[in-house]
């Protein structure tokens, strides 16, 4: 993978991580189109996911600062309750990561048929959420578990993490801005944990990977910048209820991927 290809894929990751069109699916499609698929695609995917996680922190830095201050008061308050819901939502994806890691890695092999099929499911979720009446509920503990299950399902390439979690929250009647905020914050710890473990393995055994350090750095920076822009844009999109456009996009790209397969 050249640094130019890493730049392109990094921008794709940054934009599609927050827009509900599946970053993993687009990385798979981009890898096939650029013919840069290798066994190190998962390492690159983890690296650019770490970049978008840091972009999330940059966007929600004030919210995170308030949460941390309240949590370290060691009192049960709104922030500690929110943190508890975040932790609960992470349980399903941790179970999947621990018990099905090898099976997940086997899915990242440029399988356009799988990616296309999952994009159609993403589109269906977004369309269903669009026709659901707007709710005004906060994220409850039961909702946190169900949204967490949606996040675990999104390990499949082609299932949008932001799309599936936000759509699930909206279907459950959660208020739009609260749904977007919870969706973006709930992924921070799982992504950063997985990314740091994969990067640690890379630093300990760089000769075991064919991808060079420059490509990883370029992809990281590109994903961070484009991710920061896309995250701020997506918050506005969710508030305005414009998810149908992305549902149509997922249907079109999904069908193209299936036909190409």
N, C-alpha and C positions, 0 to 999 in steps of 0.2 A: 504494500500500500504506500503510494507516494504521499507527500505532504499536501499536494493539490487535491487528491482524492479524499484525504482525511479532512481537509477544509470543507469540501462539499458535503461529506457525510456528517460532519460536526454541525453545520448549519441546518441540515435536514433534521438531525436529532433535536437541536435547540428549538426549532419551530414546532415540530410535531410532538414533543414531550408534553407541551401544555395545550396545544390545540387538540381537540378530541378526534384524532385521525390515526393514532397508534405510531409511536416513535419506533418501536421495535419492528413493526411491519414495514415501515418506510426504510429503515436501515437495511432490512433484508432485501427489499426491492432495489434500493440504491446499490447494494453490494453486488447484486446480480447484474444490474445494468452497467456498472463500472468494471465488472469482472475482477473484483478484488476480494472475492470470498476466500477465506482461509480458516484454519482452525483457531486463529486469533481474533476472529470477529467478535467473540464474546468478550474478550479483554477490551477491545476498542469500545464495544457497546457499554460496558461497565464504566469505562473512563469518561465517556461523554455523558452518561447518566449522572455521574458524580458532579460534573460541571453544571448540569441543569438543577441538581439539588442545591448547589451553592447559589445559583441564580434565584432559586425560591427563597433562600435565606435572605438574599439581598433585597428582594421585593417585600418580604414580610418581616424585615428586621425590627420594626417597631413593635409588631404583634409578638414576635418571639421574645424581645427584650422584656415586655410587660409580663408575659407568661413565666419567664425564668425568675423574675423578681418576686412574683406572687408565689411561685412554687417553693422558693427557698425561705418563705415565711413559715413554712411547715404548718400551714393551717388549711382546713378544707374550705376552699373558696371557688369562685368561678373558674379561675385558671387551673387549679389542681383538678377540678372536675373535668375540664376540657382535656388536660393531659392524660387523665385516666381513660377517657374515651379514645384518645389517640393510641394509647398502649393496647387497649382492647382490640382496636381495628387492625393492629399489626400482627396479631396472633395467627390468623389464617395464612398470611404470606410467609411468616417464619416457618410454619409447619410444612408448607409446600417447599420452601427453600432447603429445609433440613432433610426431608424424606424423599424428595423428588428432584434433587439437583441434577443428577446424571440424565434423567429423562428430559428435563427442561433443556439442557445443553444440546441434546440430540435434535431438538426442534429447530435450532438455528443453523440450518444447512441450505438455505436458499430455496426452501420449498414454497414456491409461489402459489400453489394450489391451497395449501394450508393458510398462508397469509391472506389470500383473496377471500377465502371462506370466512375467516375471522373478521375481516373488514366488513363483510356483509352483516355479520352479527352486531358489530359496533354501530353500523348505520341504523340497524333496527332498534337498538337500545336508545340511540339519540332521538329517533323519530317517535318512539313510544313516550319518552320523557317530554317531548315537545307538546304532545296532545294531553298531557296530564295537567290538570289545573294547578296554578301556582299555589304553593303552600307557604306557611309562615312559621313553621316549627323550627326549633333549634335541633341540633343533632343529639338524639338521646342515646342511651347505652345500647338498646336493641338495634337502632339504626347504625351505630358505630360498628357493630358486629357484621351486619348485612353489607355495609359499605366495604368493610374489610374483606369479606368474601369476594366481592366484586374485584377488589384489588388483587387478590390471589388469582382469580380467573384471568386477570390481565397479564400474567406471565406468558401467556400464549402470544406469539408474534401475530399482530393483526388486531388484537383486542386492545383498544385504547385504555390506558390506565386512568387518565383524567376523564375520558368520555364515560367509561363504565362506572366510575365512582361518583361522578357528578350526576349522571343519569339516574343511578340508584338512589342517591339522596333526594333528587327532585321527585322521583316516583313515590318516595316515602313521605313526601310533603315538606321537606326541609326548605327553608327560605333560600333563594338563589345565591345571595352573597355568602351566606353561611355554608352552603354546599361547596362553593368554590374554595373558600378558605380552608375548610376541613380537608378537602381532597388534596390540596397542594401541600398542606402541613403534615398530613398523615404519612406521606411517602419519604420524608426526610431521613429518618433513622434507618429504615430498611435499605434504601439506596446507598446511603453513605457507608453503612456497615458492610454491605456486599462489595461496594467499590473499593474500600480500603483493604479488604481481605484479598481481593483479586490483584490490586496494585502492589500489595506487600509480596505476594507470590512472584509478581513480575520483577520486583527489585532484587529478590533473593535468587531468582533464576532467569535473568534477562536473555541468556543464550538459548533458553528453551522456547523462546517466542520469536517468530519471524518478523513481527512488526517492530519498527524502530521507534526510538524515544521521540524524535522530532515529530513524527506523524501523530503520536499520542498527544503531544503538547499542542500542536496546531488544532487537532480535533477538539481538545478540551477548551481552548480559548474560543473557538468558533461556536461551540455549543453553549458556552456561558453567555456570550454576548447576544446571540440570537434567542436563547432561552429567556433571558431577562426581558427582552422586548416582547416575546410571545406571551409570557406569564402576565404581564401588565395588560396586554391586549385581551387575553382570554377572560380575565376578571370582568372587563367591560362587556364582553360578548355574552357571558352567562347572565349578567344582570339584565341585559336587553332581550334575552330569550331567542337568540339567533342560531340555535343549534341545528336547525333543519338544513342549513347550507352545508354543514359538515357531514350530516347524514347522507345527503345527496352525493357529496364528494367521496365518502367511503364506499357507497354503492358503485360509483363509476370506477374508482381505482380497483376495488375488489373484483369487479367483473373483468376488467382488463387483465388483472393478475391471473385470474382463473383461465381466461382464454389463452394468455401467453404460456401458461403452464402446459 
